Amino acid sequence: MRALRLLAADFGHLPAPTVSISPIYPERLELSLHSGLPGFEAWREALGIAPDVVLYREQSDGRTRVLRAVAAYAGAVVELIGYGDVCAPVPVGGAA
C-alpha cells in the first residue's frame, strides 16, 4: 500500500491505470492500462523500465496487443500491463 501511495504522489500526472493488489502477493502491484499503448509507454518510462525487457504477445485471435514488464518500486514489485488494438492489415492493390 505504501508503494501505491508513492506511485500516486510521484506519477499522478500519468494516465490512471487499473490497480490490483492481491492478498496472496501483497508485495506485488499490478497496473493495467486498457486504453491503448501510449499510457503503458508513459508508465514504462517513468518507472525506468528498459524497452528490451518488455514482453509482447497477442490475444483475442491476434486482435489485441499485450505488453508486460516488471519493475521494483518502493519495496514492491510492480507489474505493468498494457493492452492495445492490433491494426487491421491494409489490403494489397487497393482491394476492399
Backbone as numpy.savetxt, mean C-alpha at the origin, in Angstrom:
# Nx Ny Nz CAx CAy CAz Cx Cy Cz
-0.31 0.56 18.99 -1.13 1.76 18.99 -0.26 3.03 18.99
0.88 2.95 19.65 1.78 4.11 19.67 2.27 4.42 18.25
2.61 3.37 17.50 3.07 3.58 16.13 1.97 4.20 15.27
0.74 3.79 15.49 -0.38 4.35 14.73 -0.54 5.83 15.04
-0.42 6.20 16.30 -0.50 7.61 16.68 0.61 8.42 16.02
1.81 7.87 16.00 2.93 8.57 15.37 2.76 8.67 13.85
2.25 7.62 13.23 1.98 7.69 11.79 1.00 8.82 11.47
-0.05 8.92 12.28 -1.04 9.98 12.07 -0.42 11.36 12.26
0.44 11.51 13.26 1.07 12.80 13.51 2.10 13.14 12.44
2.91 12.16 12.04 3.98 12.42 11.09 3.50 12.50 9.64
2.46 11.74 9.31 2.05 11.62 7.91 0.57 11.91 7.70
0.01 12.74 8.52 -1.40 13.09 8.41 -1.77 13.76 7.09
-0.79 14.26 6.38 -1.02 14.91 5.09 -1.14 13.91 3.94
-0.80 12.65 4.18 -0.86 11.62 3.14 -2.28 11.07 3.01
-2.58 10.40 1.89 -3.92 9.81 1.73 -4.22 8.85 2.88
-5.44 8.91 3.37 -5.84 8.07 4.50 -5.98 6.61 4.07
-5.24 5.70 4.73 -5.39 4.29 4.42 -6.44 3.64 5.30
-6.84 2.44 4.93 -7.59 1.58 5.84 -6.56 0.96 6.77
-6.78 1.03 8.06 -5.82 0.54 9.05 -6.38 -0.69 9.73
-5.53 -1.72 9.81 -5.92 -2.94 10.51 -4.87 -3.27 11.56
-5.35 -3.61 12.75 -4.49 -4.06 13.83 -5.07 -5.39 14.30
-4.23 -6.40 14.33 -4.68 -7.73 14.73 -4.34 -7.99 16.20
-5.26 -8.54 16.97 -4.91 -8.91 18.34 -3.92 -10.09 18.38
-3.83 -10.81 17.28 -2.88 -11.93 17.21 -1.46 -11.41 17.00
-1.32 -10.36 16.17 -0.02 -9.73 15.91 -0.11 -8.25 16.24
-0.18 -7.89 17.52 -0.39 -6.49 17.89 0.76 -5.56 17.51
1.93 -6.11 17.19 3.06 -5.27 16.80 3.05 -4.97 15.31
2.03 -5.45 14.59 1.94 -5.25 13.14 0.76 -4.35 12.80
1.01 -3.37 11.95 -0.05 -2.51 11.42 -0.17 -2.77 9.93
-1.38 -2.88 9.45 -1.60 -3.00 8.01 -2.23 -1.71 7.52
-1.61 -1.09 6.54 -2.13 0.11 5.91 -2.49 -0.25 4.48
-3.78 -0.21 4.14 -4.24 -0.57 2.81 -4.80 0.65 2.11
-4.40 0.82 0.86 -4.89 1.93 0.05 -5.60 1.35 -1.16
-6.89 1.66 -1.27 -7.75 1.06 -2.29 -8.10 2.00 -3.44
-7.55 3.19 -3.45 -7.94 4.19 -4.45 -6.86 4.42 -5.49
-6.21 3.37 -5.91 -5.15 3.51 -6.90 -3.79 3.48 -6.24
-2.75 3.49 -7.06 -1.40 3.30 -6.55 -0.63 4.58 -6.19
-1.08 5.77 -6.57 -0.35 6.98 -6.13 -0.30 7.11 -4.60
-1.35 6.75 -3.91 -1.34 6.80 -2.44 -0.33 5.84 -1.85
-0.25 4.64 -2.43 0.74 3.67 -2.00 2.14 4.25 -2.16
2.40 4.86 -3.31 3.73 5.42 -3.57 4.07 6.54 -2.59
3.09 7.37 -2.26 3.34 8.45 -1.30 3.73 7.87 0.06
3.02 6.85 0.51 3.34 6.21 1.78 4.68 5.47 1.71
4.95 4.81 0.60 6.21 4.09 0.44 7.38 5.05 0.59
7.30 6.18 -0.09 8.37 7.17 0.00 8.49 7.73 1.42
7.37 8.04 2.05 7.39 8.61 3.39 8.00 7.65 4.41
7.75 6.36 4.24 8.28 5.35 5.16 9.70 4.92 4.81
10.23 5.46 3.70 11.59 5.14 3.31 11.77 3.72 2.80
10.73 3.18 2.17 10.80 1.83 1.61 11.37 1.91 0.20
12.42 1.17 -0.05 13.05 1.17 -1.37 12.12 0.52 -2.40
12.08 1.06 -3.61 11.21 0.49 -4.65 11.51 -0.97 -4.96
12.77 -1.39 -4.82 13.13 -2.76 -5.19 12.67 -3.82 -4.18
12.11 -3.42 -3.03 11.59 -4.41 -2.09 10.06 -4.54 -2.17
9.45 -3.77 -3.06 7.99 -3.83 -3.23 7.64 -5.08 -4.04
6.72 -5.86 -3.53 6.24 -7.05 -4.23 5.03 -6.69 -5.07
4.95 -7.28 -6.26 3.86 -7.01 -7.19 3.15 -8.31 -7.51
1.82 -8.24 -7.56 1.02 -9.36 -8.05 -0.27 -8.81 -8.60
-1.03 -9.66 -9.24 -2.34 -9.29 -9.76 -3.37 -10.24 -9.19
-4.59 -9.74 -9.05 -5.71 -10.55 -8.58 -6.95 -10.21 -9.39
-8.03 -10.88 -9.11 -9.29 -10.67 -9.82 -9.11 -10.90 -11.32
-8.53 -12.04 -11.66 -8.30 -12.40 -13.07 -7.49 -11.34 -13.81
-6.50 -10.78 -13.13 -5.62 -9.81 -13.78 -6.18 -8.41 -13.89
-7.26 -8.10 -13.20 -7.86 -6.76 -13.29 -7.37 -5.81 -12.21
-6.75 -6.35 -11.15 -6.32 -5.51 -10.04 -4.84 -5.75 -9.75
-4.07 -4.66 -9.71 -2.67 -4.71 -9.29 -2.62 -4.63 -7.78
-1.69 -5.36 -7.19 -1.48 -5.30 -5.75 0.00 -5.10 -5.49
0.33 -4.02 -4.79 1.69 -3.76 -4.36 1.76 -3.97 -2.86
2.84 -4.57 -2.40 2.97 -4.87 -0.96 4.41 -4.66 -0.55
4.59 -4.03 0.62 5.93 -3.81 1.17 5.82 -3.78 2.69
6.93 -4.05 3.33 6.98 -4.09 4.79 8.10 -3.17 5.25
7.84 -2.45 6.34 8.85 -1.56 6.92 8.71 -1.55 8.43
9.80 -1.23 9.09 9.76 -1.02 10.54 9.51 0.47 10.79
8.66 0.74 11.76 8.36 2.14 12.10 7.94 2.22 13.56
8.66 2.98 14.36 8.32 3.24 15.76 8.07 1.96 16.55
8.89 0.95 16.31 8.76 -0.30 17.04 7.70 -1.25 16.52
7.08 -0.91 15.42 6.05 -1.76 14.83 6.48 -2.19 13.43
5.88 -3.27 12.97 6.04 -3.70 11.58 4.86 -3.14 10.82
5.12 -2.34 9.80 4.06 -1.74 8.99 4.02 -2.47 7.66
2.87 -3.07 7.36 2.66 -3.71 6.08 1.83 -2.77 5.23
2.41 -2.31 4.15 1.77 -1.35 3.26 1.26 -2.09 2.03
-0.03 -1.91 1.72 -0.64 -2.61 0.59 -1.40 -1.59 -0.25
-1.17 -1.64 -1.55 -1.88 -0.75 -2.46 -2.59 -1.54 -3.54
-3.80 -1.13 -3.87 -4.60 -1.78 -4.90 -4.90 -0.77 -6.00
-4.76 -1.20 -7.24 -5.05 -0.33 -8.37 -5.51 -1.14 -9.58
-6.23 -0.51 -10.45 -6.72 -1.17 -11.65 -5.57 -1.42 -12.62
-5.66 -2.55 -13.31 -4.76 -2.83 -14.42 -5.39 -2.20 -15.64
-4.63 -1.43 -16.37 -5.15 -0.78 -17.57 -5.57 -1.83 -18.60
-6.68 -1.57 -19.25 -7.16 -2.47 -20.31 -6.19 -2.41 -21.48
-5.92 -3.54 -22.13 -5.04 -3.51 -23.29 -5.63 -2.70 -24.42
-4.78 -2.02 -25.16 -5.21 -1.22 -26.31 -5.24 -2.14 -27.53
-6.37 -2.20 -28.25 -6.42 -3.06 -29.44 -5.42 -2.62 -30.50
-4.79 -3.58 -31.14 -3.81 -3.29 -32.19 -4.54 -3.01 -33.50
-4.12 -2.01 -34.23 -4.72 -1.70 -35.52 -6.01 -0.93 -35.44
-6.34 -0.40 -34.26 -7.54 0.41 -34.11 -8.84 -0.38 -34.06
-8.76 -1.71 -33.99 -9.99 -2.51 -33.89 -10.64 -2.32 -32.54
-11.94 -2.31 -32.51 -12.64 -2.12 -31.25 -13.18 -3.42 -30.73
